[in-house]
Amino acid sequence: MKVAVVGGGIVGVSNALALQKAGHQVTLIDRRTPGRETSYGNAGVLSESSIGVLNSPGLLKSLPKLLLGKSNSVRFSPTFVLKRLGWMLSFLSYCTKRRWRAAGYALRALQVISLDQHKAWIAEAGVDSLLRYGGWMKVFRRGESYEAYKAELELADEVGTEYSIFDREQIRQIEPGLKPIYEKAVLYDNTCGVSNPAALTDAYVRLFTEAGGTVLQASVAGLSRDAGAWHVAFADREDIDADGVVIAAGPWSSEIAGWLGYDLPLAWERGYHMHLEPGEGPQLNRAVHDVDGGFAIVPMQQGVRITTGVEIAARDAPPNYSQVTRSVELARDGHEMKGEIDETPWMGRRPTMVDSLPVIGPAPRHDGLWFNFGHQHIGLSMGPGSGLAIAAMIAGETPPIDMAPFRPTRFSI
Ligand SMILES: Cc1cc2nc3c(=O)[nH]c(=O)nc-3n(C[C@H](O)[C@H](O)[C@H](O)COP(=O)(O)OP(=O)(O)OC[C@H]3O[C@@H](n4cnc5c(N)ncnc54)[C@H](O)[C@@H]3O)c2cc1C
């Protein structure tokens, strides 16, 4: 088949590669260089352990603190929250233990097949130097925060994620670059990372084009279908035809699906990063998530990357740098770094469905149309598995894992 993949973030690129390997003739379309939006500036964690979605029973308990603006992990624009109140209340309605556990099982399965595929593609692309083993570490400044986190460790035990727990002295031994302010750490031993997420996407795009795939830099302005063919329209170049279309445009996907009459409950968890020059002391060996501080510190090729938690705001509202500024201040408590490298912080938009699970599968009212978006905090991790699943579904084969939790028709669309 001739397949057009709309969106060249890590999800679209992985999907294009998986479809090409399944024998299709694929055109990957992005209005920018692929991998330069949300997939550019993340923390580079290739996770097999990110099973606790944000809409958890714990979120309800911390809601008063969040609403009072006392958390650096979650910030929000009151105007946006009021405008999307229905979505917000629906998001909170998923904060039950049953739904939270079910999401954990589903996400774990997708992450495990994705990490295997990442490792295979990284080797094939010859970019092993980007891949970092050694896990992903969550550190806790306060004993109470670690106690609250134990619910997620119970779920990790259930789904079979391996981890190790360290106390203050052990943390010093395995991460000597951290200052002794942390009471406890949880190391997810099998999680990996990359030292430059954009370079990873570039490497996958190279694999794709070298095998004959086409990358089209153009902004998709319309999708239509007649006599069995799809037409992809652009504002400033002629249409292209395809037998199938995959919408994988991350935070813009619901808008594009909306052109065909689908109303998908997607919102944006915006996030920022800033690079700092490494300090003179020991460098970190892996990505470290400071749970109480609400940020991650990650050694990257560009410098030490500080990534923020969540900002709930309109997708296209101007950036608000207060969260990243605070994150950098707090990060200096935990790790020695020199001056800021970037002139302005980077901002991205995590695409999040109301139940925190991506939408991966066929569109119900259009033959040959497929959805693959909404990967929230873990799209870099889950891109390859999502692509493999779509490729299997298009071939009429059974996907490698149960895709029922991700089916688009779980929503009335
Ligand atoms: C601060 C931060 C830290 C994160 N850390 C991690 C992490 O460590 N590990 C992890 O797994 N995930 C992480 N994430 C999440 C991850 O980055 C996202 O889930 C992922 O990048 C989403 O990829 P995507 O391909 O769906 O979207 P995007 O990367 O946003 O790609 C969508 C693409 O669609 C294109 N597009 C949109 N509209 C059109 C159109 N009309 N025509 C043509 N092209 C169009 C855009 O140009 C864009 O390139 C983090 C996110 C943030 C913000």
The ligand as an SDF file (V2000), in Angstrom:
LIG
                    3D

 53 58  0  0  0  0  0  0  0  0999 V2000
    9.6350   18.2240   29.1520 C   0  0  0  0  0  0  0  0  0  0  0  0
    9.2800   16.9050   28.5430 C   0  0  0  0  0  0  0  0  0  0  0  0
    9.9910   15.7580   28.9090 C   0  0  0  0  0  0  0  0  0  0  0  0
    9.6590   14.5160   28.3600 C   0  0  0  0  0  0  0  0  0  0  0  0
   10.4350   13.4220   28.6670 N   0  0  0  0  0  0  0  0  0  0  0  0
   10.1730   12.2230   28.0640 C   0  0  0  0  0  0  0  0  0  0  0  0
   11.0280   11.1120   28.2870 C   0  0  0  0  0  0  0  0  0  0  0  0
   12.0550   11.2030   28.9570 O   0  0  0  0  0  0  0  0  0  0  0  0
   10.6860    9.9250   27.7150 N   0  0  0  0  0  0  0  0  0  0  0  0
    9.5800    9.7930   26.9390 C   0  0  0  0  0  0  0  0  0  0  0  0
    9.3010    8.6720   26.4950 O   0  0  0  0  0  0  0  0  0  0  0  0
    8.7950   10.8510   26.6430 N   0  0  0  0  0  0  0  0  0  0  0  0
    9.0580   12.0620   27.1890 C   0  0  0  0  0  0  0  0  0  0  0  0
    8.2680   13.1480   26.9270 N   0  0  0  0  0  0  0  0  0  0  0  0
    7.0880   12.9690   26.0770 C   0  0  0  0  0  0  0  0  0  0  0  0
    7.4480   12.8680   24.6090 C   0  0  0  0  0  0  0  0  0  0  0  0
    8.3540   13.8830   24.2540 O   0  0  0  0  0  0  0  0  0  0  0  0
    6.1690   12.9510   23.7700 C   0  0  0  0  0  0  0  0  0  0  0  0
    5.2240   12.0200   24.2100 O   0  0  0  0  0  0  0  0  0  0  0  0
    6.4870   12.6840   22.2920 C   0  0  0  0  0  0  0  0  0  0  0  0
    7.5180   13.5120   21.8480 O   0  0  0  0  0  0  0  0  0  0  0  0
    5.2550   12.8700   21.4310 C   0  0  0  0  0  0  0  0  0  0  0  0
    5.6660   12.5890   20.1110 O   0  0  0  0  0  0  0  0  0  0  0  0
    4.7090   12.8120   18.8930 P   0  0  0  0  0  0  0  0  0  0  0  0
    5.4080   12.2940   17.6940 O   0  0  0  0  0  0  0  0  0  0  0  0
    3.3620   12.2700   19.2190 O   0  0  0  0  0  0  0  0  0  0  0  0
    4.5150   14.4100   18.8060 O   0  0  0  0  0  0  0  0  0  0  0  0
    5.4950   15.5490   18.2360 P   0  0  0  0  0  0  0  0  0  0  0  0
    6.9090   15.2460   18.5580 O   0  0  0  0  0  0  0  0  0  0  0  0
    4.9580   16.8490   18.7180 O   0  0  0  0  0  0  0  0  0  0  0  0
    5.3290   15.4380   16.6860 O   0  0  0  0  0  0  0  0  0  0  0  0
    4.1710   15.8680   16.0040 C   0  0  0  0  0  0  0  0  0  0  0  0
    4.6100   16.3660   14.6550 C   0  0  0  0  0  0  0  0  0  0  0  0
    3.4550   16.6650   13.8620 O   0  0  0  0  0  0  0  0  0  0  0  0
    3.8020   17.7440   13.0240 C   0  0  0  0  0  0  0  0  0  0  0  0
    2.5660   18.3640   12.5300 N   0  0  0  0  0  0  0  0  0  0  0  0
    1.5520   18.8560   13.2740 C   0  0  0  0  0  0  0  0  0  0  0  0
    0.5850   19.3340   12.4930 N   0  0  0  0  0  0  0  0  0  0  0  0
    0.9840   19.1300   11.2050 C   0  0  0  0  0  0  0  0  0  0  0  0
    0.4240   19.4250    9.9490 C   0  0  0  0  0  0  0  0  0  0  0  0
   -0.7790   20.0150    9.8060 N   0  0  0  0  0  0  0  0  0  0  0  0
    1.1300   19.0910    8.8010 N   0  0  0  0  0  0  0  0  0  0  0  0
    2.3430   18.4920    8.9100 C   0  0  0  0  0  0  0  0  0  0  0  0
    2.9220   18.1960   10.0980 N   0  0  0  0  0  0  0  0  0  0  0  0
    2.2500   18.5110   11.2280 C   0  0  0  0  0  0  0  0  0  0  0  0
    4.6250   18.6520   13.9170 C   0  0  0  0  0  0  0  0  0  0  0  0
    5.4280   19.5550   13.1630 O   0  0  0  0  0  0  0  0  0  0  0  0
    5.4180   17.6420   14.7480 C   0  0  0  0  0  0  0  0  0  0  0  0
    6.7190   17.4200   14.2310 O   0  0  0  0  0  0  0  0  0  0  0  0
    8.5760   14.4090   27.4510 C   0  0  0  0  0  0  0  0  0  0  0  0
    7.8760   15.5510   27.0680 C   0  0  0  0  0  0  0  0  0  0  0  0
    8.2320   16.7920   27.5900 C   0  0  0  0  0  0  0  0  0  0  0  0
    7.5070   18.0200   27.1360 C   0  0  0  0  0  0  0  0  0  0  0  0
  1  2  1  0
  2  3  1  0
  2 52  2  0
  3  4  2  0
  4  5  1  0
  4 50  1  0
  5  6  2  0
  6  7  1  0
  6 13  1  0
  7  8  2  0
  7  9  1  0
  9 10  1  0
 10 11  2  0
 10 12  1  0
 12 13  2  0
 13 14  1  0
 14 15  1  0
 14 50  1  0
 15 16  1  0
 16 17  1  0
 16 18  1  0
 18 19  1  0
 18 20  1  0
 20 21  1  0
 20 22  1  0
 22 23  1  0
 23 24  1  0
 24 25  2  0
 24 26  1  0
 24 27  1  0
 27 28  1  0
 28 29  2  0
 28 30  1  0
 28 31  1  0
 31 32  1  0
 32 33  1  0
 33 34  1  0
 33 48  1  0
 34 35  1  0
 35 36  1  0
 35 46  1  0
 36 37  1  0
 36 45  1  0
 37 38  2  0
 38 39  1  0
 39 40  1  0
 39 45  2  0
 40 41  1  0
 40 42  2  0
 42 43  1  0
 43 44  2  0
 44 45  1  0
 46 47  1  0
 46 48  1  0
 48 49  1  0
 50 51  2  0
 51 52  1  0
 52 53  1  0
M  END
$$$$
